[in-house]
Amino acid sequence: MKADRLLIDCHAATMVPGGTAYGAIRDAAVVITNGCIAWIGPRADLPSVEAVETERLGGRWLTPGLIDCHTHLVFGGDRSGEFEQRLGGATYEDIARAGGGIVASVKATRAASEDELYASAMDRLQGLKATGVTTVEIKSGYGLDQDSELKMLRVARRIGREGGVRVRTTYLGLHAVPPEHRANRAAYVDLAVDHILPAAQAEGLVDAVDAYCEPIAFSIEEVARLFDKARTLGLPLKLHADQLSNGGGAALAARYGAVSADHIEHATEDGIKAMARAGVTAVLLPGAFLMLRETQVPPVGLLRAHGVRMAVATDCNPGTSPVASMTDALNLACVQFRLTPEEALAGATREAAWALGLQDQIGTLAVGKVADLAAWDVQRPAELAYWLGKPMLHGRWRDGVRTSADPARIDGPPDF
């Protein structure tokens, strides 16, 4: 077998379900050809390989590259002042209704140039990359006019070209009603649905469409208009659903066959059953839960009982989840939502790939999958959800090419 790269002296948490915990292969070998996994298994079973490059990983653990499947990475300014207000007793709704919240980020984002948005987003991206992320979803939604929404999406595409990560872009035009349309929200819905989305699609800037379905944001009827339009354009759907109240968002996501329903703290059992029937992935966002000091946890027990996939993401954003560490998100998902470390890691790999519609390409270490990998200085995979703030990443590979840390060339006996 000819190969571009051979990885040995490692253990692999493949995250392939149905076998050992974490889909673990001890003393594994991984063969990479043309950016994809050509062979993976116990090193004792490794066929004869002629590799251009062989890397010995010194007994480290390999996982799929982590996937942050819900972020608002591109924005102007910050909202640390609102953090102080919330600590002083103000609620998220209080701040939003007073002109803060999303609207404050809209003002700063509109004022920023594409280069400024790119530079600030790349700064935040470093935290994600340092915690093993190789794929990032990035939403618009802080522009809320055509020029600014397209500007955000162009920046997200640029990050995908230049940032060392795979990027999926999501149009979130129904995120908030901008100040200039407060007296006529219907006019803004018309603009977001009938003009901005088609313009973004025509420019090749959109991979999926999302909306914020809450009483302080948009109604089921308004979101349905957007989703109907997205369907005509052939775009997958996502939904901010049932975060602050039971607004029927989970059922709406199921009705439209969305790839994910995100937050879902207040989703009912009927909504969860509908998600299960429709194959909708639940995206859990423990950073926002922490920062808003919420008390209603997502119905994880119901998600398990009805077989709904559970992804985990940072929700990196300026107001309610200033989290730029994927491993910290894993810890928070375990501590706050009682996920097991294996569920949390699956949520940032296998299940997150489903939340982006990329399950056939990434998310597990298996033959034919893209060779997006992360190597970790840990003794067991549970450590990835255990430590807060500890550097654990040894290296990342995207499309089979190492993007961080110096590889250890093989020139001596294996470590095992």
ChimeraX attribute file (.defattr): number of C-alpha atoms within 10 A of each C-alpha:
attribute: neighborCount
match mode: 1-to-1
recipient: residues
	/A:1	11
	/A:2	14
	/A:3	18
	/A:4	19
	/A:5	23
	/A:6	24
	/A:7	20
	/A:8	26
	/A:9	23
	/A:10	26
	/A:11	28
	/A:12	29
	/A:13	25
	/A:14	26
	/A:15	26
	/A:16	17
	/A:17	13
	/A:18	8
	/A:19	9
	/A:20	12
	/A:21	14
	/A:22	21
	/A:23	18
	/A:24	21
	/A:25	20
	/A:26	16
	/A:27	19
	/A:28	23
	/A:29	23
	/A:30	27
	/A:31	27
	/A:32	27
	/A:33	21
	/A:34	14
	/A:35	18
	/A:36	22
	/A:37	23
	/A:38	22
	/A:39	19
	/A:40	21
	/A:41	21
	/A:42	16
	/A:43	18
	/A:44	9
	/A:45	10
	/A:46	15
	/A:47	10
	/A:48	8
	/A:49	13
	/A:50	14
	/A:51	17
	/A:52	11
	/A:53	14
	/A:54	20
	/A:55	18
	/A:56	21
	/A:57	24
	/A:58	15
	/A:59	22
	/A:60	21
	/A:61	27
	/A:62	28
	/A:63	27
	/A:64	31
	/A:65	29
	/A:66	32
	/A:67	35
	/A:68	32
	/A:69	28
	/A:70	29
	/A:71	22
	/A:72	23
	/A:73	27
	/A:74	30
	/A:75	27
	/A:76	25
	/A:77	16
	/A:78	15
	/A:79	18
	/A:80	13
	/A:81	11
	/A:82	21
	/A:83	17
	/A:84	11
	/A:85	14
	/A:86	17
	/A:87	13
	/A:88	9
	/A:89	9
	/A:90	13
	/A:91	15
	/A:92	19
	/A:93	13
	/A:94	14
	/A:95	17
	/A:96	17
	/A:97	12
	/A:98	9
	/A:99	12
	/A:100	18
	/A:101	20
	/A:102	22
	/A:103	23
	/A:104	22
	/A:105	22
	/A:106	24
	/A:107	18
	/A:108	16
	/A:109	26
	/A:110	21
	/A:111	15
	/A:112	16
	/A:113	15
	/A:114	19
	/A:115	10
	/A:116	16
	/A:117	23
	/A:118	22
	/A:119	15
	/A:120	15
	/A:121	20
	/A:122	18
	/A:123	12
	/A:124	18
	/A:125	23
	/A:126	15
	/A:127	15
	/A:128	25
	/A:129	25
	/A:130	20
	/A:131	27
	/A:132	29
	/A:133	30
	/A:134	27
	/A:135	27
	/A:136	27
	/A:137	24
	/A:138	29
	/A:139	28
	/A:140	30
	/A:141	30
	/A:142	28
	/A:143	29
	/A:144	27
	/A:145	20
	/A:146	16
	/A:147	13
	/A:148	22
	/A:149	26
	/A:150	24
	/A:151	23
	/A:152	30
	/A:153	26
	/A:154	21
	/A:155	25
	/A:156	31
	/A:157	20
	/A:158	14
	/A:159	22
	/A:160	19
	/A:161	12
	/A:162	10
	/A:163	18
	/A:164	19
	/A:165	23
	/A:166	19
	/A:167	22
	/A:168	22
	/A:169	24
	/A:170	28
	/A:171	29
	/A:172	27
	/A:173	28
	/A:174	26
	/A:175	23
	/A:176	25
	/A:177	22
	/A:178	20
	/A:179	15
	/A:180	10
	/A:181	12
	/A:182	12
	/A:183	10
	/A:184	11
	/A:185	16
	/A:186	13
	/A:187	13
	/A:188	21
	/A:189	21
	/A:190	14
	/A:191	16
	/A:192	22
	/A:193	21
	/A:194	15
	/A:195	13
	/A:196	22
	/A:197	25
	/A:198	16
	/A:199	17
	/A:200	20
	/A:201	18
	/A:202	11
	/A:203	12
	/A:204	12
	/A:205	22
	/A:206	26
	/A:207	21
	/A:208	23
	/A:209	25
	/A:210	27
	/A:211	27
	/A:212	25
	/A:213	29
	/A:214	20
	/A:215	14
	/A:216	15
	/A:217	15
	/A:218	19
	/A:219	17
	/A:220	16
	/A:221	11
	/A:222	17
	/A:223	23
	/A:224	18
	/A:225	14
	/A:226	22
	/A:227	25
	/A:228	13
	/A:229	17
	/A:230	22
	/A:231	13
	/A:232	8
	/A:233	13
	/A:234	12
	/A:235	17
	/A:236	21
	/A:237	26
	/A:238	29
	/A:239	27
	/A:240	22
	/A:241	29
	/A:242	26
	/A:243	24
	/A:244	19
	/A:245	16
	/A:246	17
	/A:247	20
	/A:248	20
	/A:249	28
	/A:250	32
	/A:251	24
	/A:252	23
	/A:253	28
	/A:254	24
	/A:255	15
	/A:256	17
	/A:257	19
	/A:258	26
	/A:259	24
	/A:260	32
	/A:261	29
	/A:262	31
	/A:263	26
	/A:264	30
	/A:265	22
	/A:266	21
	/A:267	25
	/A:268	20
	/A:269	15
	/A:270	13
	/A:271	21
	/A:272	27
	/A:273	20
	/A:274	21
	/A:275	29
	/A:276	19
	/A:277	15
	/A:278	18
	/A:279	18
	/A:280	28
	/A:281	30
	/A:282	31
	/A:283	31
	/A:284	28
	/A:285	28
	/A:286	29
	/A:287	26
	/A:288	21
	/A:289	23
	/A:290	15
	/A:291	16
	/A:292	17
	/A:293	13
	/A:294	13
	/A:295	10
	/A:296	14
	/A:297	18
	/A:298	24
	/A:299	17
	/A:300	19
	/A:301	12
	/A:302	16
	/A:303	19
	/A:304	12
	/A:305	12
	/A:306	16
	/A:307	16
	/A:308	22
	/A:309	23
	/A:310	26
	/A:311	30
	/A:312	33
	/A:313	32
	/A:314	31
	/A:315	29
	/A:316	26
	/A:317	24
	/A:318	23
	/A:319	21
	/A:320	22
	/A:321	20
	/A:322	21
	/A:323	22
	/A:324	25
	/A:325	24
	/A:326	28
	/A:327	30
	/A:328	23
	/A:329	25
	/A:330	32
	/A:331	25
	/A:332	24
	/A:333	29
	/A:334	19
	/A:335	15
	/A:336	15
	/A:337	20
	/A:338	15
	/A:339	21
	/A:340	16
	/A:341	21
	/A:342	19
	/A:343	23
	/A:344	28
	/A:345	31
	/A:346	29
	/A:347	32
	/A:348	28
	/A:349	29
	/A:350	28
	/A:351	29
	/A:352	31
	/A:353	25
	/A:354	25
	/A:355	30
	/A:356	26
	/A:357	20
	/A:358	14
	/A:359	16
	/A:360	13
	/A:361	16
	/A:362	27
	/A:363	31
	/A:364	28
	/A:365	29
	/A:366	21
	/A:367	16
	/A:368	16
	/A:369	20
	/A:370	25
	/A:371	30
	/A:372	31
	/A:373	26
	/A:374	25
	/A:375	23
	/A:376	25
	/A:377	19
	/A:378	16
	/A:379	12
	/A:380	12
	/A:381	22
	/A:382	17
	/A:383	17
	/A:384	26
	/A:385	24
	/A:386	17
	/A:387	14
	/A:388	15
	/A:389	10
	/A:390	12
	/A:391	13
	/A:392	17
	/A:393	20
	/A:394	21
	/A:395	23
	/A:396	30
	/A:397	22
	/A:398	22
	/A:399	21
	/A:400	21
	/A:401	16
	/A:402	15
	/A:403	17
	/A:404	17
	/A:405	10
	/A:406	9
	/A:407	15
	/A:408	11
	/A:409	11
	/A:410	15
	/A:411	9
	/A:412	7
	/A:413	8
	/A:414	12
	/A:415	12
	/A:416	9
